[in-house]
Amino acid sequence: MNGKIRVGIVGAGTWAEYGHIPSLKLLPQYEITAIFSRSQEKADAVAAQHGIKHALNSLEALVAHPEVDLVLVLNPAPSHERAIRAAIAAGKDVYSEWPLTPSKAVSQELMELADRAGVRHIVGLQRRLGPDYRYVRDLLRDGYIGELRSVRLHVSVEYFQKRRLQSLYFTVPAENFSSLLSIYGGHFFDAVFTMLGHPDSIHALTVNQFKEVTLIESGTVLPHTLADQVVVGGSFANGAVLTAHLEAGKRNNFGWQLDLTGSEGDLKISNHTSFGDAFNVIEGAQGDAQPMRVLPVPEAYNWLPPSDLGGSQLELTNLYAAYARDVQDGTRVAPTFADALAMHDLLDKIEASSGSGQRMRLK
């Protein structure tokens, strides 16, 4: 590709407008040239609002368009497979939101198909590329807390409640792979284990507390079988221990926190929301009985131009900055379908451990 990376978007939903379009507009390496939605009216409106040249009436037209180099697959997870296959068949590089597909076997097939076709592939596990995560990874590498002894992760989300908006219907059926564990577990486990390395073994408990979900606008009541609470314990190769708790439908005091205990000190990353405009706060202390102090992320970790974008938006922008560098330098910094498969494997083992009551080996 010469010049800018020309982007075609499949799916004109909220995350496209809140996350992807602002992120791509911020980076001079990209130009959004085309968009396709199941609703032509929606595609036309988003194109007009954001200055996108082509509002197309079919998936096939978008992937075949000569002004599209990279196809973004932003529709719900059950629809990813068709769009990814079409992009690969057209010889276009392809980005897919996480979850890649509801099926590990299908995700594996798509990765192999892309590799055979020689197209680059990216998955939207973007948290790992935020400057705060990269900074903490380097603090750990450089021995800020000494040898890692324990990892405690708590993620509580206000979403996935017993009453949900009609637009969140896709999170209810189990076959859609769009639950607390698959979405929030996938994103946070990827970010944390990219920093730390994956645990050697885990044992897990998943609990479904909401047996029914009501869609607010219509009053429709749907059976619900997915976990609203997920607890994971485990251990790392050096003997460090892991505890992780994911909980959905938190009415108050939601957010997330990661505590890292080491032989020489401690680190904490926290945020009062698990998704949104707020930025993570890093705190650390070394020695004994010392107060935790805020550790600002050094400017050297900033890859981006100045902007007023929020925390979750900029995590995505950093992914696109990494991918542009990959295209230029032939590197593989942005997460790929292989990372999606690793996450599929972890989530499968969490479910298997909960179902069997057995500890599962990960390596």
Disulfide bonds with the S-S distance in Angstrom:
none
